[in-house]
């Protein structure tokens, strides 16, 4: 039974990694082929690459860990690692569902860069009613699910390093969109948390609006 669950966990991580790679390539191809107005404003700097790093690294680290079990923990016999792996598998499926719903809600508004175009509109439907950045959250959940499913200390470390970088990236986008949407985005940011559902902005915290990332 233990071996079967480990095999299932490895298969799910492989599926998640390859699916993420395919979706990422499709999004980039659609961006290049779609005709839209030029950006009015675009955030620059290394932080703007954090989503590419988070996605690309998961594809390579996830596949490498699942195929070779490098960077994983081999628990002693009789431990409860099966339960941990099953939780990880559930988190991976939740991440996939969240990403799918987020992509559907975004539609043609989806872009890989932190930017605002003349036809950019505020998206608050679907998972954007729960958190302001469901797509970023889905990437972080993939790392968390992969770490649990494979008992991977490497993926856990990557999650710890990536989380604050995604927060910085999200705040960078919020500044852009607050300038573009003004009061409408401030109201949205005041009632919807950034990354963790059920955790609204704290008192006194600047209510910067957020992007649909």
Residue frames as qw, qx, qy, qz and C-alpha x, y, z in Angstrom:
[[0.000, 0.885, 0.465, 0.000, 0.00, 0.00, 0.00],
 [0.322, -0.783, 0.095, 0.523, 2.81, 2.38, 0.92],
 [0.389, -0.159, 0.594, 0.686, 4.56, 1.78, -2.39],
 [0.222, 0.598, 0.689, 0.345, 1.32, 2.30, -4.32],
 [0.097, -0.936, -0.280, 0.189, 0.70, 5.68, -2.68],
 [0.363, -0.607, 0.327, 0.626, 4.26, 6.79, -3.36],
 [0.360, 0.144, 0.701, 0.598, 3.88, 5.78, -7.01],
 [0.097, 0.800, 0.575, 0.143, 0.58, 7.67, -7.23],
 [0.240, -0.872, -0.054, 0.422, 2.19, 10.75, -5.67],
 [0.383, -0.350, 0.509, 0.687, 5.04, 10.67, -8.19],
 [0.277, 0.419, 0.727, 0.467, 2.59, 10.28, -11.07],
 [0.016, -0.897, -0.438, 0.062, 0.48, 13.24, -9.90],
 [0.289, -0.757, 0.169, 0.561, 3.55, 15.49, -9.58],
 [0.366, -0.058, 0.659, 0.655, 4.66, 14.49, -13.09],
 [0.162, 0.663, 0.677, 0.277, 1.16, 15.26, -14.40],
 [0.148, -0.917, -0.232, 0.290, 1.14, 18.63, -12.60],
 [0.370, -0.551, 0.358, 0.657, 4.58, 19.55, -13.94],
 [0.299, 0.136, 0.709, 0.624, 3.86, 18.66, -17.55],
 [0.069, 0.779, 0.613, 0.112, 0.41, 20.28, -17.45],
 [0.217, -0.860, -0.073, 0.456, 1.90, 23.50, -16.06],
 [0.353, -0.320, 0.519, 0.709, 4.55, 23.52, -18.78],
 [0.229, 0.414, 0.744, 0.472, 1.92, 23.07, -21.50],
 [0.047, -0.881, -0.465, 0.078, -0.36, 25.78, -20.10],
 [0.313, -0.728, 0.118, 0.598, 2.54, 28.19, -19.73],
 [0.314, -0.105, 0.625, 0.707, 3.63, 27.68, -23.32],
 [0.133, 0.618, 0.713, 0.304, 0.06, 28.09, -24.58],
 [0.146, -0.893, -0.285, 0.315, -0.34, 31.37, -22.67],
 [0.303, -0.564, 0.338, 0.689, 2.92, 32.73, -24.11],
 [0.270, 0.165, 0.738, 0.596, 1.96, 31.62, -27.63],
 [0.052, 0.779, 0.620, 0.084, -1.46, 33.27, -27.30],
 [0.218, -0.823, -0.066, 0.520, 0.14, 36.50, -26.10],
 [0.296, -0.340, 0.521, 0.725, 2.43, 36.62, -29.12],
 [0.149, 0.288, 0.783, 0.531, -0.39, 35.94, -31.56],
 [0.034, -0.776, -0.616, 0.132, -3.04, 38.18, -30.05],
 [0.237, 0.449, 0.132, 0.851, -3.50, 41.76, -31.23],
 [0.359, -0.783, -0.464, 0.206, -4.04, 44.13, -28.29],
 [0.090, 0.957, -0.068, 0.268, -3.22, 47.78, -27.60],
 [0.542, 0.368, -0.505, 0.563, 0.30, 48.50, -26.39],
 [0.535, -0.513, -0.548, 0.387, 0.76, 48.64, -22.59],
 [0.081, -0.929, -0.068, -0.355, 0.19, 51.98, -20.91],
 [0.249, -0.747, 0.536, -0.304, 2.47, 51.02, -18.06],
 [0.920, 0.038, -0.388, 0.034, 4.58, 47.99, -17.24],
 [0.590, -0.749, 0.300, -0.024, 6.46, 47.10, -14.07],
 [0.643, 0.568, -0.495, 0.137, 10.11, 46.26, -14.56],
 [0.293, -0.631, 0.637, -0.331, 12.88, 44.80, -12.45],
 [0.206, 0.221, -0.953, 0.011, 13.85, 41.30, -11.45],
 [0.373, 0.124, 0.720, -0.573, 10.71, 40.86, -9.34],
 [0.639, 0.384, -0.088, -0.661, 8.67, 40.88, -12.52],
 [0.508, 0.341, -0.761, -0.215, 10.25, 37.54, -13.43],
 [0.326, -0.255, 0.787, -0.457, 9.14, 35.79, -10.27],
 [0.816, 0.202, 0.277, -0.466, 6.14, 34.09, -11.89],
 [0.723, 0.524, -0.435, -0.119, 8.36, 32.70, -14.66],
 [0.117, 0.473, -0.812, 0.321, 10.84, 31.45, -12.07],
 [0.544, -0.117, 0.629, -0.543, 8.12, 29.89, -9.91],
 [0.864, 0.323, 0.097, -0.373, 6.50, 28.10, -12.83],
 [0.635, 0.582, -0.508, -0.010, 9.65, 27.08, -14.68],
 [0.026, -0.470, 0.807, -0.357, 11.40, 25.85, -11.55],
 [0.710, -0.049, 0.518, -0.474, 8.38, 23.76, -10.54],
 [0.857, 0.420, -0.164, -0.248, 8.40, 22.04, -13.93],
 [0.542, 0.532, -0.624, 0.184, 12.07, 21.08, -13.68],
 [0.149, -0.373, 0.755, -0.518, 12.29, 20.45, -9.93],
 [0.766, 0.007, 0.333, -0.550, 8.96, 18.64, -9.86],
 [0.878, 0.367, -0.262, -0.163, 9.85, 16.34, -12.75],
 [0.391, 0.526, -0.693, 0.299, 13.36, 15.73, -11.41],
 [0.331, -0.314, 0.684, -0.569, 12.16, 14.94, -7.91],
 [0.841, 0.092, 0.223, -0.484, 9.33, 12.70, -9.08],
 [0.836, 0.429, -0.330, -0.085, 11.49, 10.74, -11.50],
 [0.562, 0.400, -0.611, 0.389, 14.63, 10.37, -9.41],
 [0.664, -0.668, -0.335, 0.021, 13.40, 11.08, -5.85],
 [0.516, 0.205, -0.250, 0.793, 16.39, 13.43, -5.47],
 [0.059, -0.298, 0.222, -0.927, 16.00, 15.82, -2.56],
 [0.696, -0.404, -0.294, -0.516, 13.31, 13.72, -0.88],
 [0.348, -0.464, 0.677, -0.453, 13.13, 12.21, 2.59],
 [0.615, -0.011, -0.770, -0.169, 13.01, 8.46, 3.04],
 [0.554, -0.525, 0.263, -0.590, 10.93, 8.00, 6.20],
 [0.103, -0.272, 0.935, -0.203, 11.54, 5.08, 8.55],
 [0.371, -0.228, -0.849, -0.298, 9.27, 2.05, 8.39],
 [0.291, -0.528, -0.746, 0.282, 6.05, 2.44, 10.32],
 [0.045, -0.262, -0.127, 0.956, 5.84, 6.21, 9.90],
 [0.369, 0.649, 0.596, -0.294, 2.66, 7.94, 8.74],
 [0.113, -0.362, 0.406, 0.832, 4.09, 9.30, 5.50],
 [0.128, 0.379, 0.831, 0.385, 1.18, 7.83, 3.50],
 [0.030, -0.817, -0.529, 0.229, -1.19, 10.35, 5.07],
 [0.169, -0.677, 0.155, 0.700, 1.20, 13.20, 4.29],
 [0.185, -0.070, 0.717, 0.668, 1.50, 12.06, 0.67],
 [0.077, 0.585, 0.787, 0.179, -2.29, 11.86, 0.31],
 [0.074, -0.840, -0.267, 0.466, -2.67, 15.39, 1.68],
 [0.197, -0.480, 0.430, 0.739, -0.07, 16.54, -0.85],
 [0.169, 0.240, 0.818, 0.494, -1.97, 14.88, -3.69],
 [0.012, 0.776, 0.623, -0.094, -5.12, 16.68, -2.58],
 [0.148, -0.768, 0.016, 0.623, -3.31, 20.02, -2.47],
 [0.223, -0.196, 0.641, 0.707, -1.99, 19.44, -6.00],
 [0.099, 0.502, 0.794, 0.329, -5.49, 18.78, -7.34],
 [0.091, -0.847, -0.400, 0.338, -6.78, 21.87, -5.49],
 [0.218, -0.567, 0.285, 0.742, -4.01, 23.94, -7.08],
 [0.184, 0.097, 0.760, 0.616, -4.95, 22.67, -10.53],
 [0.015, 0.703, 0.707, 0.076, -8.63, 23.45, -10.00],
 [0.168, -0.813, -0.168, 0.532, -7.83, 26.93, -8.70],
 [0.224, -0.364, 0.484, 0.764, -5.58, 27.62, -11.69],
 [0.145, 0.338, 0.806, 0.463, -8.21, 26.40, -14.16],
 [0.049, -0.819, -0.561, 0.107, -10.91, 28.58, -12.62],
 [0.233, -0.725, 0.050, 0.646, -8.56, 31.55, -12.50],
 [0.232, -0.130, 0.628, 0.732, -7.58, 31.18, -16.16],
 [0.081, 0.558, 0.770, 0.300, -11.23, 30.92, -17.15],
 [0.127, -0.858, -0.380, 0.320, -12.14, 34.04, -15.20],
 [0.275, -0.571, 0.258, 0.729, -9.23, 36.00, -16.69],
 [0.654, 0.668, 0.355, -0.009, -9.99, 35.15, -20.30],
 [0.619, 0.597, 0.059, 0.507, -8.17, 37.48, -22.68],
 [0.230, -0.936, 0.154, -0.219, -7.13, 39.69, -19.76],
 [0.878, -0.375, 0.174, 0.241, -4.47, 37.13, -18.87],
 [0.458, 0.803, -0.324, 0.203, -0.93, 38.42, -19.41],
 [0.861, -0.106, -0.317, 0.384, 2.41, 37.16, -18.16],
 [0.375, 0.243, -0.228, 0.865, 3.84, 40.61, -17.39],
 [0.160, -0.642, -0.526, 0.534, 2.79, 43.11, -14.72],
 [0.125, 0.032, 0.340, 0.931, 1.22, 45.68, -17.01],
 [0.310, 0.605, 0.521, -0.516, -1.84, 47.78, -17.77],
 [0.220, 0.165, 0.630, 0.726, -3.28, 48.22, -21.28],
 [0.289, -0.035, -0.074, -0.954, -6.06, 50.51, -22.51],
 [0.692, -0.164, -0.460, -0.532, -8.46, 47.55, -22.64],
 [0.312, 0.034, -0.853, 0.417, -7.48, 46.10, -19.25],
 [0.552, -0.517, -0.193, -0.625, -10.50, 45.57, -17.04],
 [0.281, -0.407, 0.693, -0.524, -10.88, 44.65, -13.40],
 [0.654, -0.069, -0.714, -0.240, -11.63, 40.95, -12.89],
 [0.299, -0.336, 0.606, -0.657, -13.38, 40.13, -9.61],
 [0.870, -0.021, -0.077, -0.486, -15.37, 37.03, -10.54],
 [0.877, 0.137, -0.455, 0.071, -14.68, 33.34, -9.95],
 [0.771, -0.277, -0.354, 0.451, -11.73, 32.69, -7.61],
 [0.265, 0.355, -0.116, 0.889, -10.94, 36.43, -7.61],
 [0.510, -0.654, -0.172, -0.532, -13.82, 36.73, -5.14],
 [0.870, -0.431, -0.197, 0.136, -11.77, 34.69, -2.66],
 [0.583, -0.503, 0.158, 0.618, -8.26, 36.08, -3.15],
 [0.268, 0.863, -0.099, -0.416, -6.83, 38.83, -5.32],
 [0.235, 0.635, -0.690, -0.256, -4.11, 36.63, -6.82],
 [0.910, -0.061, 0.325, -0.252, -5.53, 33.11, -7.26],
 [0.835, 0.496, -0.223, 0.090, -3.07, 32.24, -10.04],
 [0.161, 0.649, -0.619, 0.412, -0.09, 33.07, -7.85],
 [0.629, -0.348, 0.530, -0.450, -1.67, 31.12, -5.02],
 [0.965, 0.192, 0.038, -0.175, -2.12, 28.12, -7.33],
 [0.608, 0.577, -0.482, 0.256, 1.62, 28.11, -8.14],
 [0.151, -0.538, 0.648, -0.518, 2.50, 28.25, -4.44],
 [0.827, -0.130, 0.352, -0.419, 0.04, 25.43, -3.73],
 [0.880, 0.387, -0.273, -0.018, 1.74, 23.34, -6.40],
 [0.311, 0.556, -0.645, 0.423, 5.02, 23.70, -4.54],
 [0.471, -0.355, 0.567, -0.575, 3.35, 22.88, -1.22],
 [0.926, 0.084, 0.124, -0.346, 1.53, 19.88, -2.66],
 [0.755, 0.481, -0.432, 0.110, 4.66, 18.61, -4.39],
 [0.038, 0.548, -0.680, 0.485, 6.69, 18.93, -1.18],
 [0.648, -0.205, 0.520, -0.518, 4.11, 16.91, 0.76],
 [0.926, 0.258, -0.024, -0.275, 3.40, 14.33, -1.94],
 [0.767, 0.443, -0.405, 0.226, 7.08, 13.54, -2.52],
 [0.713, -0.652, -0.054, 0.251, 8.29, 14.34, 1.01],
 [0.643, 0.468, 0.026, 0.606, 10.68, 16.72, -0.75],
 [0.423, -0.684, -0.173, 0.569, 12.75, 19.05, 1.40],
 [0.323, -0.019, 0.365, 0.873, 13.99, 20.78, -1.78],
 [0.081, -0.563, -0.572, -0.591, 10.46, 21.72, -2.85],
 [0.427, -0.772, -0.434, 0.181, 9.62, 22.83, 0.69],
 [0.449, -0.433, 0.044, 0.780, 12.67, 25.11, 0.68],
 [0.166, 0.230, 0.491, 0.824, 11.69, 26.54, -2.70],
 [0.234, -0.732, -0.589, -0.249, 8.21, 27.28, -1.35],
 [0.463, -0.711, -0.248, 0.468, 9.67, 29.19, 1.60],
 [0.366, -0.258, 0.255, 0.857, 11.89, 31.23, -0.73],
 [0.081, 0.338, 0.611, 0.711, 9.22, 31.91, -3.35],
 [0.171, -0.734, -0.652, 0.088, 6.36, 32.96, -1.07],
 [0.201, -0.732, -0.134, 0.637, 7.78, 36.40, -0.11],
 [0.193, -0.178, 0.517, 0.815, 8.85, 37.00, -3.72],
 [0.017, -0.494, -0.762, -0.418, 5.30, 36.41, -4.95],
 [0.199, -0.793, -0.468, 0.335, 4.03, 38.81, -2.30],
 [0.222, -0.537, 0.179, 0.794, 6.44, 41.49, -3.53],
 [0.106, 0.108, 0.705, 0.693, 5.40, 40.82, -7.14],
 [0.082, -0.666, -0.734, -0.106, 1.72, 41.07, -6.19],
 [0.209, -0.778, -0.257, 0.534, 2.26, 44.38, -4.39],
 [0.219, -0.277, 0.426, 0.833, 4.15, 45.72, -7.39],
 [0.008, 0.368, 0.759, 0.536, 1.13, 44.95, -9.55],
 [0.169, -0.735, -0.619, 0.219, -1.22, 46.48, -7.03],
 [0.188, -0.579, 0.011, 0.793, 0.53, 49.83, -7.31],
 [0.062, -0.017, 0.634, 0.771, 0.09, 49.73, -11.09],
 [0.142, -0.481, -0.797, -0.335, -3.57, 48.82, -10.96],
 [0.184, -0.694, -0.483, 0.501, -4.42, 51.31, -8.25],
 [0.076, -0.410, 0.213, 0.884, -3.18, 54.06, -10.52],
 [0.098, -0.082, -0.736, -0.665, -5.30, 52.65, -13.34],
 [0.329, -0.490, -0.767, -0.251, -8.53, 51.73, -11.53],
 [0.120, -0.446, 0.215, -0.861, -8.41, 54.12, -8.56],
 [0.498, -0.242, 0.455, -0.698, -11.26, 53.81, -6.06],
 [0.897, 0.071, -0.204, -0.385, -12.72, 50.69, -7.68],
 [0.728, 0.247, -0.597, 0.231, -9.54, 48.74, -7.03],
 [0.015, -0.361, 0.605, -0.710, -9.09, 50.15, -3.54],
 [0.718, -0.169, 0.196, -0.646, -12.58, 48.95, -2.63],
 [0.910, 0.151, -0.365, -0.128, -11.81, 45.51, -4.06],
 [0.501, 0.347, -0.643, 0.464, -8.53, 45.29, -2.11],
 [0.284, -0.370, 0.474, -0.747, -10.25, 46.29, 1.14],
 [0.810, -0.103, 0.224, -0.532, -12.67, 43.37, 1.01],
 [0.967, 0.212, -0.138, -0.013, -10.63, 40.61, -0.67],
 [0.625, -0.640, 0.372, 0.247, -7.38, 39.23, 0.81],
 [0.201, 0.721, -0.561, -0.354, -4.20, 39.01, -1.23],
 [0.392, 0.345, -0.839, -0.152, -3.23, 35.31, -1.11],
 [0.085, -0.064, -0.942, 0.318, -4.86, 33.59, 1.86],
 [0.373, -0.484, -0.561, -0.559, -8.66, 33.14, 1.73],
 [0.584, -0.672, -0.455, -0.012, -10.47, 34.45, 4.78],
 [0.558, -0.434, -0.147, 0.691, -7.66, 36.81, 5.73],
 [0.245, 0.910, 0.255, 0.215, -8.71, 40.37, 4.83],
 [0.412, 0.540, -0.245, 0.691, -6.21, 43.23, 4.87],
 [0.488, -0.399, -0.558, 0.540, -5.21, 44.16, 8.41],
 [0.086, -0.947, -0.297, 0.090, -6.28, 47.41, 10.01],
 [0.206, -0.872, 0.220, 0.385, -4.19, 50.35, 8.96],
 [0.579, -0.094, 0.621, 0.520, -2.62, 48.46, 6.08],
 [0.217, 0.428, -0.290, -0.828, -2.62, 50.43, 2.83],
 [0.695, 0.363, 0.582, -0.218, -5.47, 49.16, 0.71],
 [0.095, 0.490, -0.589, -0.636, -3.59, 48.86, -2.54],
 [0.859, 0.293, 0.081, -0.411, -5.57, 47.18, -5.24],
 [0.543, -0.325, 0.746, 0.204, -4.30, 44.05, -6.74],
 [0.387, 0.387, -0.602, -0.582, -3.83, 42.52, -10.08],
 [0.923, 0.039, 0.053, -0.380, -5.41, 39.41, -11.33],
 [0.275, 0.607, -0.744, -0.040, -2.29, 37.38, -11.00]]
